[in-house]
């Protein structure tokens, strides 16, 4: 039986996470963001992102660190990272970056929880959308570059209250692809969600390594 727990990181780790978020924002800015859809229904929110092999935690050098980055066209109040390998640890606090200022956005913050090990990391909070970058990380057992490589999906949600009635919306899942920073392999470019140029959501998937 798995007990829901979270791994607390040191202030140094938090500072490094903020630095990583800023770096990831610059990376995403190097790719032109798709225009916001004409239909602003939150169910039609579009997201894109990628994952990268991170540096091992000195306190747990045998674990593989997966750094993820994504951004969405519209506001969200929650998201779930769904890896195809069990997550053994994850960051509990996540912050967003404004692509215009390249600074941490006070309005973009999430608190994450889940089972360890577990098949999902669930985060609640808020971001204004507008392609503000959300970056964090989770751990898996073993080398991130070992085949079959991890390929997580992200599902986003938005909830609001209008006239005392709760409205809930879901968009995705979106494929974050295979990890960058790994050697080329025979499976390069293959993702869990097959690419289809007829669907706008799959056009947003950053090419995997």
C-alpha positions as CSV (number, residue, x, y, z in Angstrom):
1,X,0.0,0.0,0.0
2,X,1.4,3.3,-1.1
3,X,1.0,6.3,1.3
4,X,0.7,9.8,-0.3
5,X,3.8,11.7,0.7
6,X,5.9,14.5,-0.7
7,X,9.6,15.1,-0.7
8,X,10.6,18.4,0.7
9,X,13.6,20.0,-1.0
10,X,16.2,22.4,0.6
11,X,16.2,26.1,-0.1
12,X,19.2,25.5,-2.4
13,X,17.1,23.1,-4.4
14,X,14.3,25.6,-4.6
15,X,16.7,28.3,-5.8
16,X,18.0,25.9,-8.4
17,X,14.4,25.1,-9.5
18,X,13.7,28.8,-10.0
19,X,16.9,29.1,-12.0
20,X,15.9,26.1,-14.1
21,X,12.4,27.6,-14.7
22,X,14.0,30.8,-16.0
23,X,16.3,28.8,-18.3
24,X,13.3,26.8,-19.5
25,X,11.4,29.9,-20.3
26,X,14.2,31.1,-22.5
27,X,14.2,27.8,-24.3
28,X,10.5,27.9,-25.0
29,X,10.8,31.5,-26.2
30,X,13.2,30.3,-28.9
31,X,10.1,28.6,-30.4
32,X,7.3,30.8,-31.6
33,X,4.3,30.1,-29.5
34,X,1.1,29.1,-31.4
35,X,-1.6,31.8,-31.4
36,X,-4.3,31.5,-28.9
37,X,-7.4,29.8,-30.3
38,X,-10.3,31.9,-31.4
39,X,-12.6,29.8,-29.2
40,X,-11.6,30.6,-25.6
41,X,-13.5,27.6,-24.2
42,X,-11.1,26.3,-21.5
43,X,-11.7,22.7,-22.9
44,X,-9.8,23.9,-26.0
45,X,-6.7,25.0,-24.1
46,X,-3.5,24.2,-26.0
47,X,-0.3,23.2,-24.3
48,X,3.2,22.3,-25.5
49,X,6.3,21.2,-23.6
50,X,9.2,18.8,-23.3
51,X,11.3,17.0,-20.7
52,X,15.1,16.9,-20.1
53,X,17.5,14.6,-18.3
54,X,18.4,16.5,-15.0
55,X,21.3,16.3,-12.7
56,X,21.2,13.5,-10.1
57,X,20.3,14.4,-6.5
58,X,23.5,13.9,-4.4
59,X,21.2,12.6,-1.6
60,X,19.9,9.9,-4.0
61,X,22.4,9.4,-6.8
62,X,20.8,6.2,-8.2
63,X,17.6,8.0,-9.1
64,X,17.0,9.5,-12.5
65,X,15.9,13.2,-12.5
66,X,13.3,14.2,-15.1
67,X,12.9,17.9,-15.6
68,X,9.6,18.9,-17.3
69,X,8.6,22.2,-18.9
70,X,5.3,23.2,-20.5
71,X,3.2,26.2,-21.2
72,X,-0.5,26.7,-22.1
73,X,-2.5,29.2,-24.1
74,X,-5.1,29.8,-21.4
75,X,-5.4,29.9,-17.7
76,X,-5.3,26.6,-15.8
77,X,-5.9,25.8,-12.1
78,X,-4.4,22.4,-12.0
79,X,-2.4,19.8,-14.0
80,X,-1.4,16.1,-13.7
81,X,1.9,14.7,-14.9
82,X,1.4,11.1,-15.9
83,X,4.7,9.3,-16.6
84,X,4.9,5.8,-18.0
85,X,7.4,4.9,-15.3
86,X,6.7,5.2,-11.6
87,X,7.7,8.6,-10.1
88,X,9.7,8.0,-6.9
89,X,9.9,11.7,-5.9
90,X,8.8,15.1,-7.1
91,X,9.0,18.8,-6.3
92,X,6.1,19.9,-4.1
93,X,6.1,23.6,-5.0
94,X,6.1,24.8,-8.6
95,X,6.4,28.3,-10.0
96,X,5.7,29.9,-13.4
97,X,7.7,32.3,-15.5
98,X,6.4,35.3,-17.5
99,X,7.9,34.9,-21.0
100,X,7.9,38.7,-21.4
101,X,9.9,39.6,-18.3
102,X,11.6,36.2,-17.9
103,X,10.9,36.5,-14.2
104,X,8.9,34.4,-11.7
105,X,5.2,35.3,-11.9
106,X,3.6,35.8,-8.5
107,X,0.3,34.7,-9.9
108,X,1.7,31.4,-11.2
109,X,2.2,28.8,-8.5
110,X,1.2,25.2,-7.8
111,X,1.3,22.8,-4.9
112,X,1.9,19.2,-5.9
113,X,1.1,15.9,-4.2
114,X,0.8,12.2,-5.0
115,X,2.0,8.7,-4.0
116,X,5.6,7.7,-4.0
117,X,6.2,5.6,-5.9
118,X,3.2,6.5,-8.1
119,X,2.0,6.9,-11.6
120,X,1.0,10.6,-11.4
121,X,1.9,13.9,-9.9
122,X,-1.2,16.1,-9.3
123,X,-0.7,19.9,-8.9
124,X,-3.3,22.5,-7.9
125,X,-2.9,26.3,-8.1
126,X,-3.2,28.8,-10.8
127,X,-1.4,30.3,-13.9
128,X,-2.7,33.0,-16.1
129,X,-1.9,31.1,-19.3
130,X,-0.6,33.2,-22.1
131,X,2.3,30.7,-22.5
132,X,3.7,31.3,-19.1
133,X,6.2,28.6,-18.5
134,X,5.7,25.9,-15.8
135,X,8.8,24.0,-14.9
136,X,9.6,21.4,-12.2
137,X,10.9,17.8,-11.9
138,X,10.3,14.3,-10.7
139,X,12.5,11.2,-10.1
140,X,12.3,7.7,-11.5
141,X,14.4,4.7,-10.7
142,X,17.5,4.2,-12.9
143,X,19.0,6.1,-15.8
144,X,16.6,8.5,-17.6
145,X,18.2,7.6,-20.9
146,X,17.7,3.9,-20.5
147,X,15.3,2.3,-23.0
148,X,12.4,2.4,-22.9
149,X,12.8,6.0,-22.0
150,X,10.2,7.8,-19.9
151,X,7.6,9.8,-21.9
152,X,5.1,11.6,-19.7
153,X,1.8,13.1,-20.6
154,X,0.3,16.3,-19.0
155,X,-3.4,16.8,-18.5
156,X,-4.6,20.3,-17.5
157,X,-7.8,21.5,-15.8
158,X,-9.5,24.8,-15.1
159,X,-12.2,25.4,-12.5
160,X,-14.3,28.6,-11.8
161,X,-17.4,29.6,-9.9
162,X,-20.1,31.5,-11.7
163,X,-23.3,32.5,-9.9
164,X,-22.5,29.9,-7.2
165,X,-22.1,27.1,-9.7
166,X,-18.7,25.4,-10.2
167,X,-17.6,25.1,-13.8
168,X,-14.9,22.6,-14.6
169,X,-12.9,22.0,-17.8
170,X,-10.2,19.5,-18.9
171,X,-7.8,19.7,-21.8
172,X,-5.3,17.2,-23.1
173,X,-3.5,14.9,-22.6
174,X,-0.5,16.5,-24.2
175,X,2.7,14.5,-24.9
176,X,5.9,15.9,-23.4
177,X,8.0,13.5,-25.5
178,X,11.2,11.6,-24.7
179,X,14.0,13.2,-22.7
180,X,16.3,15.7,-24.3
181,X,20.0,15.3,-23.4
182,X,20.2,11.6,-24.1
183,X,22.1,9.8,-26.9
184,X,20.3,9.2,-30.2
185,X,18.5,5.8,-30.4
186,X,16.4,3.7,-32.7
187,X,13.3,5.0,-30.9
188,X,14.2,8.7,-31.5
189,X,11.1,10.8,-32.2
190,X,8.5,8.1,-31.2
191,X,6.0,9.4,-28.6
192,X,3.1,7.9,-26.7
193,X,0.5,9.9,-28.6
194,X,1.0,9.4,-32.4
195,X,1.6,12.6,-34.2
196,X,-1.2,13.7,-36.5
197,X,-0.8,16.9,-38.5
198,X,-4.6,17.1,-38.8
199,X,-4.9,17.7,-35.0
200,X,-3.8,21.1,-33.7
201,X,-2.9,19.7,-30.2
202,X,-0.4,17.3,-31.6
203,X,1.2,20.0,-33.7
204,X,2.3,21.6,-30.4
205,X,4.4,18.6,-29.3
206,X,8.1,19.6,-29.1
207,X,10.1,17.1,-31.1
208,X,11.6,14.4,-28.9
209,X,15.2,13.5,-28.8
